[in-house]
Amino acid sequence: MNTKLYYLFSEISKNNFVESIYACEDGETIENATMQTGVYPMGTFLSKTINILDPLAKKNFSVLQWDMIISKELEIFSEEKKASSFSNLIYDNDAVAHKVFELLLLDNEKYVHSKRSKEEFTKILKLYLNYVRLCGCQDKGKYSSIKELYLLINQTRDRLPEHFTYVTNVLNKQNIATENEIENALVDIDFIDSAFAPPIKERNTLFPRPYSPLHNTIKTKWGELKTPLEVFDITDIIDLILASVYCIFQQGYFLKECRYCKSLFTTHDKRKNYCPNLNNDYSCSKESKRKKQSKREAPEWAKKEKCLRTTSARNYGVTSDEHRKNLDYCQKWRNEMKNGNITDAKYVELLERKYLKKYKNK
């Protein structure tokens, strides 16, 4: 039995868009899902995807290292609960989200079947990741638009994942033909009570064990989905990237790369340079200011000592005897300073003399 993954996109209210991923048994619909992730702000799954794939991209998507790198990234999922990055809104507490990434990124073809061949998958994935990063690096969102997205898709002869609009409200089974009949039918539909949170099915072919943690849906603070929904058929990680990017651009938002953590986030404010503060206690903006303040307040001797250590390691190597001597030199005079035998100013003088003597002409 195959598993079908669906990316669900929903407008909760003006400027409030959320997303979720549902897993269904083959032949079932999203109303009969076997697994559901939590509901997250628009773009969270895209940001998390880029976050997971970045280490692999730095290895040029090595086939030999793929499983090892991805498995390692999934292992640190749970360590990100309190991090300030936008991508870390999804962490291991959402076991279904963790499983979705595992299904899409590791060798689970018996569950999820990609519509792309193995030969074209890596090439296209690399292209889309570079495009997403390009969008994030542009201050004015120059390339963050549906037009540019379609141009790129057409150039690769690829296509958006299959998608449709889902509504719970349906028209009465009557002949509707004239303009008046259509207008009256649409007016009669009540979209006020449009929350979408169907219970998951008791049967779960992926995890038949009773009381599986994946059987429960995590409740996030971003509420429930609301219809109408944009529903995308996800066959691989590329589909998830395209579906998410399409929805972001369709709403007039664009991608930015956070100056502090380098994660992607979505915004319609071109002045924003840091991940939105959605974790309350943590934010990249606050962490960046704290780090800069700490650097400014560091004593002069600490800055000089770091400069000497860095230069020594670069010139001699971190395991060399010469570098070890320099570290011992710092340790000796740092202890003298802490014991009150020399002043801070004297230690700075010694470090400068050491640096100038060994590295000025290198």
Secondary structure, DSSP 8 states (H G I E B T S, - for coil): --EEEEEEEEEEETTEEEEEEEEEETT--GGG-SEE---EETTHHHHHHHHHHHHHHHTTT-TTTHHHHHHHHHHGGGGGTT---GGGGS-TT-HHHHHHHHHHHSS-TTT---SS-HHHHHHHHHHHHHHHHHHHH-TT-TT-SHHHHHHHHHHTT-----EEEE-S----SS---SHHHHHHHHHH---SS-EE-----S--SS--STT-GGGS----TT--EESSEEEEEESSHHHHHHHHHHHHHHTT-EEEE-TTT--EEEES-TT--S----SSS--HHHHHHHHHHHHHHS-HHHHHHHHHHHHHHHHH-TTSHHHHHHHHHHHHHHHHHHTTSS-HHHHHHHHHHHHHHHHTT-
